[in-house]
Amino acid sequence: MTARSATIARNTLETQIEVALNLDGSGRFEAETGVPFLDHMMDQIARHGLFDLTVKANGDLHIDAHHTVEDVGITIGQALKKALGDKKGVVRYGHAYVPLDEALSRVVLDLSGRPGLEFGVTFTRDKIGEFDVDLFYEFFQGLVNHAGLTLHIDNLKGRNAHHIAETIFKAFGRALRMAVALDQRALEQLPSTKGAL
């Protein structure tokens, strides 16, 4: 089987980012982004998705974290698209519900080739530590646009903003793991009646 992995470097005047992604990994994660809470959340994606993920980012954090967070999402999206290749044999759809104490989130996704994000999350405060919660949307929008995912994220319950965020990222990792898994009954087929994804 061809290795389902990719390394992407993305350089702009605002950020310099390198992402290495292996879809058939063991959950190993390494990061140097300068945004600790983002690193904590991406660790959830890797661990619960069983992806090996390395992210190195040098961004204009003296302004704020916006460009770094968004561009990391973009670069992960590019790596995901490349690692998936022609998408033959993938399950295509994935979903997960994840609780953490009082919080409960649902993520449903489709490796459709069409970018679309529905983000039904209302945080109970504006920041988690120093992290601006508005940037979660920017992360997923960048990822969706460049991976070509249809992604629905809904927080169903929650009071603690940290718990809400963690359930979202854990559920995303588990839903993506399901979607990229290889369907042993259809390894040479695209899961689409159109013949393209």
mmCIF file of the C-alpha atoms, coordinates in Angstrom:
data_MODEL
# 
_entry.id   MODEL 
# 
loop_
_atom_site.group_PDB 
_atom_site.id 
_atom_site.type_symbol 
_atom_site.label_atom_id 
_atom_site.label_alt_id 
_atom_site.label_comp_id 
_atom_site.label_asym_id 
_atom_site.label_entity_id 
_atom_site.label_seq_id 
_atom_site.pdbx_PDB_ins_code 
_atom_site.Cartn_x 
_atom_site.Cartn_y 
_atom_site.Cartn_z 
_atom_site.occupancy 
_atom_site.B_iso_or_equiv 
_atom_site.pdbx_formal_charge 
_atom_site.auth_seq_id 
_atom_site.auth_comp_id 
_atom_site.auth_asym_id 
_atom_site.auth_atom_id 
_atom_site.pdbx_PDB_model_num 
ATOM 1   C CA . MET A 1 1   ? 0.000   0.000  0.000   1.00 0.00 ? 1   MET A CA 1 
ATOM 2   C CA . THR A 1 2   ? 1.252   3.473  -0.857  1.00 0.00 ? 2   THR A CA 1 
ATOM 3   C CA . ALA A 1 3   ? 2.160   5.536  2.186   1.00 0.00 ? 3   ALA A CA 1 
ATOM 4   C CA . ARG A 1 4   ? -0.584  8.020  2.974   1.00 0.00 ? 4   ARG A CA 1 
ATOM 5   C CA . SER A 1 5   ? 1.615   10.837 4.169   1.00 0.00 ? 5   SER A CA 1 
ATOM 6   C CA . ALA A 1 6   ? 2.639   14.325 3.134   1.00 0.00 ? 6   ALA A CA 1 
ATOM 7   C CA . THR A 1 7   ? 4.959   17.133 4.096   1.00 0.00 ? 7   THR A CA 1 
ATOM 8   C CA . ILE A 1 8   ? 3.963   20.675 3.179   1.00 0.00 ? 8   ILE A CA 1 
ATOM 9   C CA . ALA A 1 9   ? 5.903   23.921 3.612   1.00 0.00 ? 9   ALA A CA 1 
ATOM 10  C CA . ARG A 1 10  ? 3.963   27.180 3.334   1.00 0.00 ? 10  ARG A CA 1 
ATOM 11  C CA . ASN A 1 11  ? 5.762   30.513 3.472   1.00 0.00 ? 11  ASN A CA 1 
ATOM 12  C CA . THR A 1 12  ? 4.225   33.981 3.419   1.00 0.00 ? 12  THR A CA 1 
ATOM 13  C CA . LEU A 1 13  ? 5.258   37.384 4.713   1.00 0.00 ? 13  LEU A CA 1 
ATOM 14  C CA . GLU A 1 14  ? 3.219   36.621 7.863   1.00 0.00 ? 14  GLU A CA 1 
ATOM 15  C CA . THR A 1 15  ? 4.064   32.998 8.608   1.00 0.00 ? 15  THR A CA 1 
ATOM 16  C CA . GLN A 1 16  ? 6.464   30.194 7.770   1.00 0.00 ? 16  GLN A CA 1 
ATOM 17  C CA . ILE A 1 17  ? 4.895   26.798 8.421   1.00 0.00 ? 17  ILE A CA 1 
ATOM 18  C CA . GLU A 1 18  ? 5.866   23.170 7.880   1.00 0.00 ? 18  GLU A CA 1 
ATOM 19  C CA . VAL A 1 19  ? 3.478   20.281 8.458   1.00 0.00 ? 19  VAL A CA 1 
ATOM 20  C CA . ALA A 1 20  ? 4.186   16.550 8.231   1.00 0.00 ? 20  ALA A CA 1 
ATOM 21  C CA . LEU A 1 21  ? 1.155   14.249 8.367   1.00 0.00 ? 21  LEU A CA 1 
ATOM 22  C CA . ASN A 1 22  ? 0.877   10.456 8.278   1.00 0.00 ? 22  ASN A CA 1 
ATOM 23  C CA . LEU A 1 23  ? -2.724  9.221  8.148   1.00 0.00 ? 23  LEU A CA 1 
ATOM 24  C CA . ASP A 1 24  ? -1.696  5.700  9.149   1.00 0.00 ? 24  ASP A CA 1 
ATOM 25  C CA . GLY A 1 25  ? 0.329   6.655  12.194  1.00 0.00 ? 25  GLY A CA 1 
ATOM 26  C CA . SER A 1 26  ? 0.123   5.941  15.902  1.00 0.00 ? 26  SER A CA 1 
ATOM 27  C CA . GLY A 1 27  ? -0.939  9.302  17.350  1.00 0.00 ? 27  GLY A CA 1 
ATOM 28  C CA . ARG A 1 28  ? 2.532   10.838 17.648  1.00 0.00 ? 28  ARG A CA 1 
ATOM 29  C CA . PHE A 1 29  ? 2.488   14.643 17.817  1.00 0.00 ? 29  PHE A CA 1 
ATOM 30  C CA . GLU A 1 30  ? 5.190   17.303 17.845  1.00 0.00 ? 30  GLU A CA 1 
ATOM 31  C CA . ALA A 1 31  ? 4.667   21.045 17.611  1.00 0.00 ? 31  ALA A CA 1 
ATOM 32  C CA . GLU A 1 32  ? 6.523   24.323 17.771  1.00 0.00 ? 32  GLU A CA 1 
ATOM 33  C CA . THR A 1 33  ? 4.007   27.036 16.940  1.00 0.00 ? 33  THR A CA 1 
ATOM 34  C CA . GLY A 1 34  ? 4.391   29.552 19.759  1.00 0.00 ? 34  GLY A CA 1 
ATOM 35  C CA . VAL A 1 35  ? 0.655   29.143 20.509  1.00 0.00 ? 35  VAL A CA 1 
ATOM 36  C CA . PRO A 1 36  ? 0.478   26.618 23.359  1.00 0.00 ? 36  PRO A CA 1 
ATOM 37  C CA . PHE A 1 37  ? -3.291  26.133 23.436  1.00 0.00 ? 37  PHE A CA 1 
ATOM 38  C CA . LEU A 1 38  ? -3.369  25.468 19.696  1.00 0.00 ? 38  LEU A CA 1 
ATOM 39  C CA . ASP A 1 39  ? -0.644  22.853 20.213  1.00 0.00 ? 39  ASP A CA 1 
ATOM 40  C CA . HIS A 1 40  ? -2.739  21.251 22.963  1.00 0.00 ? 40  HIS A CA 1 
ATOM 41  C CA . MET A 1 41  ? -5.747  21.059 20.625  1.00 0.00 ? 41  MET A CA 1 
ATOM 42  C CA . MET A 1 42  ? -3.781  19.655 17.675  1.00 0.00 ? 42  MET A CA 1 
ATOM 43  C CA . ASP A 1 43  ? -2.415  16.992 20.008  1.00 0.00 ? 43  ASP A CA 1 
ATOM 44  C CA . GLN A 1 44  ? -6.044  15.877 20.470  1.00 0.00 ? 44  GLN A CA 1 
ATOM 45  C CA . ILE A 1 45  ? -6.470  15.537 16.687  1.00 0.00 ? 45  ILE A CA 1 
ATOM 46  C CA . ALA A 1 46  ? -3.338  13.393 16.386  1.00 0.00 ? 46  ALA A CA 1 
ATOM 47  C CA . ARG A 1 47  ? -4.013  11.250 19.444  1.00 0.00 ? 47  ARG A CA 1 
ATOM 48  C CA . HIS A 1 48  ? -7.655  10.541 18.736  1.00 0.00 ? 48  HIS A CA 1 
ATOM 49  C CA . GLY A 1 49  ? -7.184  10.274 14.982  1.00 0.00 ? 49  GLY A CA 1 
ATOM 50  C CA . LEU A 1 50  ? -4.108  8.039  15.302  1.00 0.00 ? 50  LEU A CA 1 
ATOM 51  C CA . PHE A 1 51  ? -2.293  10.379 12.941  1.00 0.00 ? 51  PHE A CA 1 
ATOM 52  C CA . ASP A 1 52  ? 1.374   11.245 13.198  1.00 0.00 ? 52  ASP A CA 1 
ATOM 53  C CA . LEU A 1 53  ? 1.464   15.032 13.007  1.00 0.00 ? 53  LEU A CA 1 
ATOM 54  C CA . THR A 1 54  ? 4.376   17.448 13.213  1.00 0.00 ? 54  THR A CA 1 
ATOM 55  C CA . VAL A 1 55  ? 3.765   21.199 13.015  1.00 0.00 ? 55  VAL A CA 1 
ATOM 56  C CA . LYS A 1 56  ? 6.449   23.878 12.998  1.00 0.00 ? 56  LYS A CA 1 
ATOM 57  C CA . ALA A 1 57  ? 5.341   27.478 12.711  1.00 0.00 ? 57  ALA A CA 1 
ATOM 58  C CA . ASN A 1 58  ? 7.051   30.841 12.889  1.00 0.00 ? 58  ASN A CA 1 
ATOM 59  C CA . GLY A 1 59  ? 4.455   33.597 12.732  1.00 0.00 ? 59  GLY A CA 1 
ATOM 60  C CA . ASP A 1 60  ? 3.895   37.255 13.506  1.00 0.00 ? 60  ASP A CA 1 
ATOM 61  C CA . LEU A 1 61  ? 2.873   36.602 17.101  1.00 0.00 ? 61  LEU A CA 1 
ATOM 62  C CA . HIS A 1 62  ? 4.015   40.115 18.050  1.00 0.00 ? 62  HIS A CA 1 
ATOM 63  C CA . ILE A 1 63  ? 0.786   41.242 16.336  1.00 0.00 ? 63  ILE A CA 1 
ATOM 64  C CA . ASP A 1 64  ? -1.472  38.411 17.521  1.00 0.00 ? 64  ASP A CA 1 
ATOM 65  C CA . ALA A 1 65  ? -2.038  34.698 16.913  1.00 0.00 ? 65  ALA A CA 1 
ATOM 66  C CA . HIS A 1 66  ? -4.567  35.087 14.077  1.00 0.00 ? 66  HIS A CA 1 
ATOM 67  C CA . HIS A 1 67  ? -2.272  34.558 11.098  1.00 0.00 ? 67  HIS A CA 1 
ATOM 68  C CA . THR A 1 68  ? -0.423  31.682 12.754  1.00 0.00 ? 68  THR A CA 1 
ATOM 69  C CA . VAL A 1 69  ? -3.569  29.788 13.734  1.00 0.00 ? 69  VAL A CA 1 
ATOM 70  C CA . GLU A 1 70  ? -5.287  30.299 10.376  1.00 0.00 ? 70  GLU A CA 1 
ATOM 71  C CA . ASP A 1 71  ? -2.186  29.401 8.365   1.00 0.00 ? 71  ASP A CA 1 
ATOM 72  C CA . VAL A 1 72  ? -1.539  26.274 10.418  1.00 0.00 ? 72  VAL A CA 1 
ATOM 73  C CA . GLY A 1 73  ? -5.102  25.214 9.571   1.00 0.00 ? 73  GLY A CA 1 
ATOM 74  C CA . ILE A 1 74  ? -4.465  25.940 5.891   1.00 0.00 ? 74  ILE A CA 1 
ATOM 75  C CA . THR A 1 75  ? -1.231  23.950 5.863   1.00 0.00 ? 75  THR A CA 1 
ATOM 76  C CA . ILE A 1 76  ? -2.744  20.952 7.665   1.00 0.00 ? 76  ILE A CA 1 
ATOM 77  C CA . GLY A 1 77  ? -5.553  21.057 5.098   1.00 0.00 ? 77  GLY A CA 1 
ATOM 78  C CA . GLN A 1 78  ? -3.026  21.010 2.253   1.00 0.00 ? 78  GLN A CA 1 
ATOM 79  C CA . ALA A 1 79  ? -1.171  18.090 3.848   1.00 0.00 ? 79  ALA A CA 1 
ATOM 80  C CA . LEU A 1 80  ? -4.413  16.175 4.348   1.00 0.00 ? 80  LEU A CA 1 
ATOM 81  C CA . LYS A 1 81  ? -5.432  16.642 0.731   1.00 0.00 ? 81  LYS A CA 1 
ATOM 82  C CA . LYS A 1 82  ? -2.032  15.474 -0.515  1.00 0.00 ? 82  LYS A CA 1 
ATOM 83  C CA . ALA A 1 83  ? -1.902  12.487 1.859   1.00 0.00 ? 83  ALA A CA 1 
ATOM 84  C CA . LEU A 1 84  ? -5.343  11.312 0.732   1.00 0.00 ? 84  LEU A CA 1 
ATOM 85  C CA . GLY A 1 85  ? -4.219  11.184 -2.897  1.00 0.00 ? 85  GLY A CA 1 
ATOM 86  C CA . ASP A 1 86  ? -6.997  9.964  -5.216  1.00 0.00 ? 86  ASP A CA 1 
ATOM 87  C CA . LYS A 1 87  ? -9.136  8.890  -2.185  1.00 0.00 ? 87  LYS A CA 1 
ATOM 88  C CA . LYS A 1 88  ? -9.693  5.404  -3.583  1.00 0.00 ? 88  LYS A CA 1 
ATOM 89  C CA . GLY A 1 89  ? -10.834 3.003  -0.909  1.00 0.00 ? 89  GLY A CA 1 
ATOM 90  C CA . VAL A 1 90  ? -11.556 5.550  1.825   1.00 0.00 ? 90  VAL A CA 1 
ATOM 91  C CA . VAL A 1 91  ? -14.715 5.322  3.895   1.00 0.00 ? 91  VAL A CA 1 
ATOM 92  C CA . ARG A 1 92  ? -15.318 9.021  3.031   1.00 0.00 ? 92  ARG A CA 1 
ATOM 93  C CA . TYR A 1 93  ? -17.750 9.902  5.833   1.00 0.00 ? 93  TYR A CA 1 
ATOM 94  C CA . GLY A 1 94  ? -16.959 10.211 9.513   1.00 0.00 ? 94  GLY A CA 1 
ATOM 95  C CA . HIS A 1 95  ? -18.734 11.244 12.683  1.00 0.00 ? 95  HIS A CA 1 
ATOM 96  C CA . ALA A 1 96  ? -18.077 11.354 16.399  1.00 0.00 ? 96  ALA A CA 1 
ATOM 97  C CA . TYR A 1 97  ? -19.688 12.469 19.626  1.00 0.00 ? 97  TYR A CA 1 
ATOM 98  C CA . VAL A 1 98  ? -17.234 13.289 22.414  1.00 0.00 ? 98  VAL A CA 1 
ATOM 99  C CA . PRO A 1 99  ? -18.059 14.278 26.000  1.00 0.00 ? 99  PRO A CA 1 
ATOM 100 C CA . LEU A 1 100 ? -15.792 15.869 28.573  1.00 0.00 ? 100 LEU A CA 1 
ATOM 101 C CA . ASP A 1 101 ? -17.516 16.288 31.925  1.00 0.00 ? 101 ASP A CA 1 
ATOM 102 C CA . GLU A 1 102 ? -20.444 18.639 31.234  1.00 0.00 ? 102 GLU A CA 1 
ATOM 103 C CA . ALA A 1 103 ? -19.466 19.380 27.611  1.00 0.00 ? 103 ALA A CA 1 
ATOM 104 C CA . LEU A 1 104 ? -20.608 17.374 24.581  1.00 0.00 ? 104 LEU A CA 1 
ATOM 105 C CA . SER A 1 105 ? -19.740 18.014 20.936  1.00 0.00 ? 105 SER A CA 1 
ATOM 106 C CA . ARG A 1 106 ? -20.579 16.350 17.631  1.00 0.00 ? 106 ARG A CA 1 
ATOM 107 C CA . VAL A 1 107 ? -18.470 16.430 14.465  1.00 0.00 ? 107 VAL A CA 1 
ATOM 108 C CA . VAL A 1 108 ? -19.658 15.046 11.115  1.00 0.00 ? 108 VAL A CA 1 
ATOM 109 C CA . LEU A 1 109 ? -17.538 15.279 7.970   1.00 0.00 ? 109 LEU A CA 1 
ATOM 110 C CA . ASP A 1 110 ? -17.355 14.261 4.337   1.00 0.00 ? 110 ASP A CA 1 
ATOM 111 C CA . LEU A 1 111 ? -14.206 14.018 2.220   1.00 0.00 ? 111 LEU A CA 1 
ATOM 112 C CA . SER A 1 112 ? -16.333 15.508 -0.545  1.00 0.00 ? 112 SER A CA 1 
ATOM 113 C CA . GLY A 1 113 ? -13.781 17.645 -2.350  1.00 0.00 ? 113 GLY A CA 1 
ATOM 114 C CA . ARG A 1 114 ? -16.107 20.582 -1.672  1.00 0.00 ? 114 ARG A CA 1 
ATOM 115 C CA . PRO A 1 115 ? -15.143 22.981 1.122   1.00 0.00 ? 115 PRO A CA 1 
ATOM 116 C CA . GLY A 1 116 ? -17.935 23.763 3.546   1.00 0.00 ? 116 GLY A CA 1 
ATOM 117 C CA . LEU A 1 117 ? -17.931 24.586 7.241   1.00 0.00 ? 117 LEU A CA 1 
ATOM 118 C CA . GLU A 1 118 ? -20.922 24.747 9.565   1.00 0.00 ? 118 GLU A CA 1 
ATOM 119 C CA . PHE A 1 119 ? -19.694 25.846 12.985  1.00 0.00 ? 119 PHE A CA 1 
ATOM 120 C CA . GLY A 1 120 ? -22.391 25.673 15.632  1.00 0.00 ? 120 GLY A CA 1 
ATOM 121 C CA . VAL A 1 121 ? -20.334 26.621 18.662  1.00 0.00 ? 121 VAL A CA 1 
ATOM 122 C CA . THR A 1 122 ? -20.928 29.384 21.193  1.00 0.00 ? 122 THR A CA 1 
ATOM 123 C CA . PHE A 1 123 ? -18.155 29.748 23.726  1.00 0.00 ? 123 PHE A CA 1 
ATOM 124 C CA . THR A 1 124 ? -18.905 30.877 27.255  1.00 0.00 ? 124 THR A CA 1 
ATOM 125 C CA . ARG A 1 125 ? -15.978 33.302 27.321  1.00 0.00 ? 125 ARG A CA 1 
ATOM 126 C CA . ASP A 1 126 ? -13.811 35.171 24.818  1.00 0.00 ? 126 ASP A CA 1 
ATOM 127 C CA . LYS A 1 127 ? -10.469 33.681 25.770  1.00 0.00 ? 127 LYS A CA 1 
ATOM 128 C CA . ILE A 1 128 ? -9.053  30.439 27.119  1.00 0.00 ? 128 ILE A CA 1 
ATOM 129 C CA . GLY A 1 129 ? -5.950  31.659 28.862  1.00 0.00 ? 129 GLY A CA 1 
ATOM 130 C CA . GLU A 1 130 ? -4.406  33.920 26.220  1.00 0.00 ? 130 GLU A CA 1 
ATOM 131 C CA . PHE A 1 131 ? -6.097  32.142 23.307  1.00 0.00 ? 131 PHE A CA 1 
ATOM 132 C CA . ASP A 1 132 ? -8.874  34.025 21.471  1.00 0.00 ? 132 ASP A CA 1 
ATOM 133 C CA . VAL A 1 133 ? -11.713 31.521 20.913  1.00 0.00 ? 133 VAL A CA 1 
ATOM 134 C CA . ASP A 1 134 ? -12.652 33.237 17.602  1.00 0.00 ? 134 ASP A CA 1 
ATOM 135 C CA . LEU A 1 135 ? -9.523  31.646 16.146  1.00 0.00 ? 135 LEU A CA 1 
ATOM 136 C CA . PHE A 1 136 ? -10.985 28.134 16.334  1.00 0.00 ? 136 PHE A CA 1 
ATOM 137 C CA . TYR A 1 137 ? -13.318 29.041 13.475  1.00 0.00 ? 137 TYR A CA 1 
ATOM 138 C CA . GLU A 1 138 ? -10.398 30.458 11.478  1.00 0.00 ? 138 GLU A CA 1 
ATOM 139 C CA . PHE A 1 139 ? -8.380  27.267 12.025  1.00 0.00 ? 139 PHE A CA 1 
ATOM 140 C CA . PHE A 1 140 ? -11.155 25.006 10.761  1.00 0.00 ? 140 PHE A CA 1 
ATOM 141 C CA . GLN A 1 141 ? -12.098 27.335 7.887   1.00 0.00 ? 141 GLN A CA 1 
ATOM 142 C CA . GLY A 1 142 ? -8.514  27.307 6.636   1.00 0.00 ? 142 GLY A CA 1 
ATOM 143 C CA . LEU A 1 143 ? -8.323  23.533 6.977   1.00 0.00 ? 143 LEU A CA 1 
ATOM 144 C CA . VAL A 1 144 ? -11.657 22.926 5.232   1.00 0.00 ? 144 VAL A CA 1 
ATOM 145 C CA . ASN A 1 145 ? -10.886 25.276 2.339   1.00 0.00 ? 145 ASN A CA 1 
ATOM 146 C CA . HIS A 1 146 ? -7.598  23.597 1.520   1.00 0.00 ? 146 HIS A CA 1 
ATOM 147 C CA . ALA A 1 147 ? -8.467  19.964 2.254   1.00 0.00 ? 147 ALA A CA 1 
ATOM 148 C CA . GLY A 1 148 ? -11.806 20.099 0.450   1.00 0.00 ? 148 GLY A CA 1 
ATOM 149 C CA . LEU A 1 149 ? -13.900 18.893 3.394   1.00 0.00 ? 149 LEU A CA 1 
ATOM 150 C CA . THR A 1 150 ? -17.534 19.326 4.262   1.00 0.00 ? 150 THR A CA 1 
ATOM 151 C CA . LEU A 1 151 ? -17.405 19.756 8.038   1.00 0.00 ? 151 LEU A CA 1 
ATOM 152 C CA . HIS A 1 152 ? -20.189 20.191 10.577  1.00 0.00 ? 152 HIS A CA 1 
ATOM 153 C CA . ILE A 1 153 ? -19.125 21.020 14.133  1.00 0.00 ? 153 ILE A CA 1 
ATOM 154 C CA . ASP A 1 154 ? -21.756 21.395 16.843  1.00 0.00 ? 154 ASP A CA 1 
ATOM 155 C CA . ASN A 1 155 ? -21.317 21.888 20.551  1.00 0.00 ? 155 ASN A CA 1 
ATOM 156 C CA . LEU A 1 156 ? -24.421 20.378 22.117  1.00 0.00 ? 156 LEU A CA 1 
ATOM 157 C CA . LYS A 1 157 ? -23.725 21.155 25.778  1.00 0.00 ? 157 LYS A CA 1 
ATOM 158 C CA . GLY A 1 158 ? -21.066 22.857 27.825  1.00 0.00 ? 158 GLY A CA 1 
ATOM 159 C CA . ARG A 1 159 ? -20.220 25.543 30.352  1.00 0.00 ? 159 ARG A CA 1 
ATOM 160 C CA . ASN A 1 160 ? -16.427 25.361 30.527  1.00 0.00 ? 160 ASN A CA 1 
ATOM 161 C CA . ALA A 1 161 ? -14.824 26.861 27.400  1.00 0.00 ? 161 ALA A CA 1 
ATOM 162 C CA . HIS A 1 162 ? -11.744 24.646 27.699  1.00 0.00 ? 162 HIS A CA 1 
ATOM 163 C CA . HIS A 1 163 ? -13.948 21.544 27.838  1.00 0.00 ? 163 HIS A CA 1 
ATOM 164 C CA . ILE A 1 164 ? -15.970 22.738 24.838  1.00 0.00 ? 164 ILE A CA 1 
ATOM 165 C CA . ALA A 1 165 ? -12.826 23.284 22.760  1.00 0.00 ? 165 ALA A CA 1 
ATOM 166 C CA . GLU A 1 166 ? -11.340 19.944 23.750  1.00 0.00 ? 166 GLU A CA 1 
ATOM 167 C CA . THR A 1 167 ? -14.478 17.990 22.832  1.00 0.00 ? 167 THR A CA 1 
ATOM 168 C CA . ILE A 1 168 ? -14.522 19.678 19.411  1.00 0.00 ? 168 ILE A CA 1 
ATOM 169 C CA . PHE A 1 169 ? -10.930 18.755 18.596  1.00 0.00 ? 169 PHE A CA 1 
ATOM 170 C CA . LYS A 1 170 ? -11.193 15.221 19.967  1.00 0.00 ? 170 LYS A CA 1 
ATOM 171 C CA . ALA A 1 171 ? -14.377 14.641 17.971  1.00 0.00 ? 171 ALA A CA 1 
ATOM 172 C CA . PHE A 1 172 ? -12.756 16.068 14.840  1.00 0.00 ? 172 PHE A CA 1 
ATOM 173 C CA . GLY A 1 173 ? -9.814  13.675 15.227  1.00 0.00 ? 173 GLY A CA 1 
ATOM 174 C CA . ARG A 1 174 ? -12.113 10.682 15.671  1.00 0.00 ? 174 ARG A CA 1 
ATOM 175 C CA . ALA A 1 175 ? -14.441 11.652 12.804  1.00 0.00 ? 175 ALA A CA 1 
ATOM 176 C CA . LEU A 1 176 ? -11.486 12.213 10.475  1.00 0.00 ? 176 LEU A CA 1 
ATOM 177 C CA . ARG A 1 177 ? -9.984  8.868  11.511  1.00 0.00 ? 177 ARG A CA 1 
ATOM 178 C CA . MET A 1 178 ? -13.229 7.173  10.518  1.00 0.00 ? 178 MET A CA 1 
ATOM 179 C CA . ALA A 1 179 ? -13.470 9.006  7.173   1.00 0.00 ? 179 ALA A CA 1 
ATOM 180 C CA . VAL A 1 180 ? -9.892  8.353  6.026   1.00 0.00 ? 180 VAL A CA 1 
ATOM 181 C CA . ALA A 1 181 ? -9.958  4.690  7.052   1.00 0.00 ? 181 ALA A CA 1 
ATOM 182 C CA . LEU A 1 182 ? -9.650  2.219  4.202   1.00 0.00 ? 182 LEU A CA 1 
ATOM 183 C CA . ASP A 1 183 ? -12.770 0.225  3.392   1.00 0.00 ? 183 ASP A CA 1 
ATOM 184 C CA . GLN A 1 184 ? -11.499 -3.330 2.912   1.00 0.00 ? 184 GLN A CA 1 
ATOM 185 C CA . ARG A 1 185 ? -14.520 -4.161 0.747   1.00 0.00 ? 185 ARG A CA 1 
ATOM 186 C CA . ALA A 1 186 ? -13.871 -1.338 -1.707  1.00 0.00 ? 186 ALA A CA 1 
ATOM 187 C CA . LEU A 1 187 ? -10.136 -0.659 -1.816  1.00 0.00 ? 187 LEU A CA 1 
ATOM 188 C CA . GLU A 1 188 ? -10.049 0.167  -5.535  1.00 0.00 ? 188 GLU A CA 1 
ATOM 189 C CA . GLN A 1 189 ? -13.262 2.158  -5.598  1.00 0.00 ? 189 GLN A CA 1 
ATOM 190 C CA . LEU A 1 190 ? -14.103 5.791  -5.079  1.00 0.00 ? 190 LEU A CA 1 
ATOM 191 C CA . PRO A 1 191 ? -17.036 6.124  -2.680  1.00 0.00 ? 191 PRO A CA 1 
ATOM 192 C CA . SER A 1 192 ? -19.025 8.286  -5.101  1.00 0.00 ? 192 SER A CA 1 
ATOM 193 C CA . THR A 1 193 ? -21.520 7.628  -7.896  1.00 0.00 ? 193 THR A CA 1 
ATOM 194 C CA . LYS A 1 194 ? -19.933 10.534 -9.781  1.00 0.00 ? 194 LYS A CA 1 
ATOM 195 C CA . GLY A 1 195 ? -16.608 8.745  -10.021 1.00 0.00 ? 195 GLY A CA 1 
ATOM 196 C CA . ALA A 1 196 ? -14.774 11.715 -8.541  1.00 0.00 ? 196 ALA A CA 1 
ATOM 197 C CA . LEU A 1 197 ? -14.173 13.282 -5.134  1.00 0.00 ? 197 LEU A CA 1 
# 
